[in-house]
Amino acid sequence: MKKLIVLLFMMLPLGVIAQEVKIAYVNTSDVFMSMPEISDIEKQMTDLNEKYRVEMQQMQDEYQKKYSDFIAQQNELTENIKLRRMQEIEDIRTRLENFVQVAQQDVQKKQQDLLQPIQERLQRAIEAVGQEKGYTYVIDPAALLYIGTNAVDATPFVRTKLGL
């Protein structure tokens, strides 16, 4: 009787290993780029970048004008006025550098805020397809070096789930 119990416990892991592992892959970048919301996000990001570009150009023009005026008049200015104008030019340059940093951070945050709901929607669709089809793993082929013939391309199922 003891031998039978030991034999059963030894065979139990074999039963677990023998279960079928179903692997599917989804080309997430392809699905993501075909989602209709992406074109709207791209337009919003282009508009935001253009606003910052125009503002930065105005600041650069102001800097260039002040600097050019200073260079042209520096021989005629008193030392006190030279120092004040140099400080003005330095202040404009500092504002310009700060503006660039703030603009980059704002653009990144806006892009993240716009993309996050779409990424979550895609993730939910992938999970739903994985559960419906009984896949053990759903992976993205972009990170893989090889995809075997037994792997299932679940991209069309995810597209259908998203209504694409």
C-alpha positions in Angstrom: 0.0 0.0 0.0 2.9 2.4 0.8 4.4 1.7 -2.5 1.2 2.5 -4.3 0.9 5.9 -2.5 4.6 6.7 -3.3 4.0 5.7 -6.9 1.0 8.0 -7.1 2.9 10.9 -5.7 5.7 10.3 -8.1 3.4 10.3 -11.1 1.4 13.4 -10.0 4.1 15.8 -11.3 4.1 14.0 -14.7 0.4 14.6 -15.0 1.0 18.3 -14.5 3.8 18.4 -17.0 1.8 16.6 -19.5 -0.9 19.3 -19.6 -0.9 21.1 -22.9 0.7 24.5 -22.9 -0.9 26.8 -25.5 1.2 29.7 -26.5 -0.1 32.6 -28.7 1.5 35.8 -29.8 0.1 39.2 -30.6 1.8 41.9 -32.6 0.9 44.6 -30.1 2.6 47.5 -32.0 0.7 46.6 -35.2 -2.7 46.5 -33.3 -1.8 49.6 -31.3 -1.0 51.6 -34.4 -4.2 50.5 -36.1 -6.4 51.7 -33.3 -8.4 54.8 -34.4 -7.5 56.8 -31.3 -3.9 56.9 -32.2 -4.3 59.3 -35.1 -6.2 61.7 -32.8 -3.4 61.4 -30.2 -0.8 62.1 -32.9 -2.6 65.2 -33.9 -2.9 66.4 -30.4 0.8 65.8 -29.8 1.7 67.6 -33.0 -0.4 70.6 -32.0 1.2 70.7 -28.6 4.7 70.4 -30.0 4.0 73.2 -32.5 2.8 75.5 -29.7 6.0 74.9 -27.8 8.1 75.3 -30.9 6.5 78.7 -31.6 7.0 79.9 -28.1 10.6 78.7 -28.0 11.3 80.4 -31.4 10.0 83.7 -29.9 12.2 83.3 -26.9 15.2 82.5 -29.2 14.5 85.5 -31.3 14.3 87.8 -28.3 17.6 86.3 -27.1 19.3 86.8 -30.5 18.0 90.4 -30.8 19.2 91.4 -27.3 22.6 89.7 -27.9 23.1 91.3 -31.3 22.1 94.7 -30.0 24.5 94.3 -27.1 27.4 93.3 -29.4 26.7 96.2 -31.7 26.6 98.8 -28.9 29.0 97.4 -26.3 31.8 99.9 -27.1 29.4 102.8 -26.6 27.9 101.6 -23.3 29.1 102.4 -19.8 30.3 99.5 -17.7 27.2 99.6 -15.5 24.9 99.4 -18.5 27.0 96.6 -20.0 26.7 94.6 -16.9 22.9 95.1 -16.7 22.5 94.1 -20.4 24.7 91.1 -19.9 22.6 90.1 -17.0 19.4 90.5 -19.1 20.8 88.3 -21.8 21.8 85.7 -19.2 18.3 85.8 -17.7 16.7 85.2 -21.1 19.1 82.3 -21.8 18.2 80.8 -18.4 14.5 81.2 -19.1 15.0 79.6 -22.4 16.7 76.5 -20.9 14.0 76.2 -18.2 11.3 76.5 -20.8 12.9 73.6 -22.9 13.0 71.4 -19.8 9.4 72.2 -18.7 8.1 71.7 -22.3 9.8 68.3 -22.6 8.3 67.2 -19.3 4.9 68.5 -20.3 4.9 66.8 -23.7 6.0 63.5 -22.1 3.3 63.7 -19.4 0.6 64.6 -22.0 1.7 61.7 -24.2 1.6 59.3 -21.3 -1.8 60.5 -20.2 -3.2 60.1 -23.7 -1.7 56.7 -24.4 -2.3 55.0 -21.0 -6.1 54.4 -21.5 -5.4 52.9 -25.0 -2.7 50.7 -23.6 -5.0 49.5 -20.9 -7.7 48.8 -23.4 -5.3 46.7 -25.5 -4.1 44.8 -22.5 -7.7 44.0 -21.4 -8.4 42.7 -25.0 -5.3 40.5 -25.0 -6.3 39.1 -21.6 -9.9 38.5 -22.7 -8.7 36.6 -25.8 -6.2 34.6 -23.8 -8.9 33.5 -21.4 -11.5 32.8 -24.1 -9.1 30.7 -26.2 -7.4 29.0 -23.2 -3.9 30.3 -23.9 -1.3 29.7 -21.2 0.9 32.5 -22.5 0.3 35.4 -24.9 3.5 37.1 -25.8 4.7 39.9 -28.1 6.9 38.6 -30.9 9.0 41.8 -31.0 11.0 40.5 -28.0 11.5 37.0 -29.3 14.2 35.5 -31.5 12.2 32.5 -32.6 8.5 31.6 -32.8 7.7 27.9 -33.3 5.1 26.5 -35.6 2.9 25.5 -32.6 2.5 29.2 -31.5 -0.8 30.7 -32.5 -1.1 34.2 -34.0 -3.8 35.8 -31.8 -3.4 39.2 -33.4 -6.6 38.8 -35.5 -8.6 37.8 -32.4 -7.4 40.8 -30.5 -8.3 43.1 -33.4 -11.8 41.6 -33.4 -12.1 42.0 -29.7 -11.2 45.7 -30.1 -13.6 46.1 -33.1 -10.8 46.8 -35.6 
